[in-house]
Amino acid sequence: MSFNPLSEEGIPLDRQLRNWRELNVQPYRKQDVHPYSRARGILLNGVEVEAVMFSHQMARNTLDPEVKKQLAMIRRVEAQQQKVINWLIPGDETTIEVTLGYEQVAVDLTAWLAQNESDPYLKQVYDFAL
C-alpha cells in the first residue's frame, strides 16, 4: 500500500502549531540509528527549509494581504516542523558525519531519479552524475 498525499484530508493549520515542550525533542543516538534514518532526516530537513524559503519569496512577491497572512501562518508551521527535524541531530555528530549524510542523500536521490526517469536523455544525465 502506497501513500498518496493528495488523497489525505490534512490537519487544519491552527491545530499544527506546537508549544516549546512539543518542539523540544530527544535527539537520536548516532550509535543506535540506522544510516538511512539519518539520511531521511536530512532530506526532510532540506524539504522543510526549502518550503519556508519558497513561502517567504512568494509573500514578498504578492500584494494580496490575505495571501500574505496565510503564507505567514504556513511558514510558521513549516518552520516549527523544520526545527523539530533539525533538532533530532545530536550535538556530538561531527561535521564530517553530517556531510557524509548529505552525500548519501544526494546519491540516493539521483539514483532514484535515474531509475524513474522516462526521458532517455535525462536518464543519461542522471546516470552520468552517479
C-alpha positions as CSV (number, residue, x, y, z in Angstrom):
1,M,0.0,0.0,0.0
2,S,1.5,3.4,-1.0
3,F,0.9,6.8,0.5
4,N,-0.9,9.3,-1.7
5,P,-0.7,12.8,-0.1
6,L,-3.4,14.1,-2.5
7,S,-6.0,11.7,-1.1
8,E,-5.3,12.7,2.6
9,E,-7.6,15.1,4.3
10,G,-4.9,17.0,6.2
11,I,-4.9,18.8,9.6
12,P,-6.0,22.4,9.9
13,L,-3.2,24.9,10.3
14,D,-4.3,26.1,13.7
15,R,-4.1,22.6,15.1
16,Q,-0.5,22.2,13.8
17,L,1.1,24.9,15.9
18,R,3.3,23.4,18.7
19,N,4.4,24.7,22.1
20,W,8.0,24.6,23.3
21,R,7.5,21.3,25.1
22,E,6.4,19.7,21.8
23,L,9.3,21.3,19.9
24,N,11.9,20.0,22.4
25,V,12.6,16.5,21.0
26,Q,15.1,14.0,22.2
27,P,18.0,13.7,19.6
28,Y,18.7,10.2,18.2
29,R,21.8,8.3,19.4
30,K,24.1,8.1,16.4
31,Q,25.3,4.7,17.6
32,D,21.8,3.3,17.5
33,V,20.1,4.8,14.5
34,H,20.3,3.3,11.0
35,P,22.2,5.4,8.5
36,Y,19.1,5.6,6.2
37,S,17.1,7.0,9.1
38,R,19.7,9.8,9.3
39,A,19.5,10.3,5.6
40,R,15.8,10.6,5.7
41,G,16.0,13.2,8.4
42,I,18.5,15.2,6.4
43,L,16.2,15.0,3.4
44,L,13.1,16.1,5.4
45,N,15.1,19.0,6.9
46,G,16.0,20.2,3.4
47,V,12.4,19.9,2.2
48,E,11.2,22.0,5.2
49,V,13.9,24.6,4.8
50,E,13.0,25.0,1.1
51,A,9.3,25.2,1.9
52,V,9.9,28.1,4.3
53,M,12.2,29.9,1.8
54,F,9.6,29.5,-1.1
55,S,6.8,30.8,1.1
56,H,8.9,33.8,2.1
57,Q,9.7,34.6,-1.5
58,M,6.1,34.2,-2.5
59,A,5.0,36.5,0.3
60,R,7.5,39.1,-0.9
61,N,6.1,39.0,-4.4
62,T,2.3,39.2,-3.8
63,L,0.3,42.2,-3.0
64,D,-2.8,40.5,-1.5
65,P,-2.7,40.9,2.3
66,E,-4.9,37.8,2.9
67,V,-2.5,35.7,0.9
68,K,0.4,37.1,2.9
69,K,-1.4,36.3,6.1
70,Q,-2.0,32.7,5.0
71,L,1.6,32.3,3.9
72,A,2.9,33.7,7.2
73,M,0.8,31.1,9.1
74,I,2.0,28.2,6.8
75,R,5.6,29.5,7.2
76,R,5.3,29.4,11.0
77,V,4.1,25.8,11.0
78,E,6.7,24.7,8.5
79,A,9.5,26.5,10.5
80,Q,8.4,24.6,13.6
81,Q,8.4,21.3,11.7
82,Q,11.9,22.1,10.4
83,K,13.2,22.8,13.9
84,V,11.9,19.5,15.2
85,I,13.5,17.6,12.4
86,N,16.8,19.5,12.7
87,W,16.9,19.1,16.5
88,L,16.9,15.4,16.1
89,I,20.6,15.6,15.0
90,P,22.6,15.1,18.1
91,G,25.2,17.6,19.2
92,D,28.0,15.0,19.2
93,E,27.6,14.3,15.5
94,T,30.7,15.7,13.7
95,T,30.6,17.9,10.7
96,I,32.1,15.1,8.6
97,E,29.3,12.7,9.7
98,V,26.7,15.2,8.7
99,T,28.4,15.9,5.4
100,L,28.5,12.2,4.6
101,G,24.8,12.0,5.3
102,Y,24.2,14.9,2.8
103,E,26.3,13.0,0.2
104,Q,24.3,9.8,0.9
105,V,21.0,11.7,0.3
106,A,22.3,13.3,-2.9
107,V,23.5,9.9,-4.3
108,D,20.3,8.1,-3.3
109,L,18.0,10.8,-4.8
110,T,20.0,10.9,-8.0
111,A,19.8,7.1,-8.3
112,W,16.0,7.2,-7.7
113,L,15.6,9.9,-10.4
114,A,17.7,7.8,-12.8
115,Q,15.6,4.7,-12.2
116,N,12.3,6.6,-12.7
117,E,13.1,9.0,-15.5
118,S,11.2,8.3,-18.7
119,D,13.2,10.8,-20.9
120,P,16.3,8.8,-22.2
121,Y,18.5,11.9,-22.3
122,L,17.7,12.9,-18.8
123,K,18.3,9.4,-17.6
124,Q,21.8,9.5,-19.2
125,V,22.4,12.8,-17.4
126,Y,21.4,11.2,-14.0
127,D,23.4,8.1,-14.8
128,F,26.5,10.2,-15.6
129,A,26.0,12.1,-12.3
130,L,26.1,8.9,-10.4
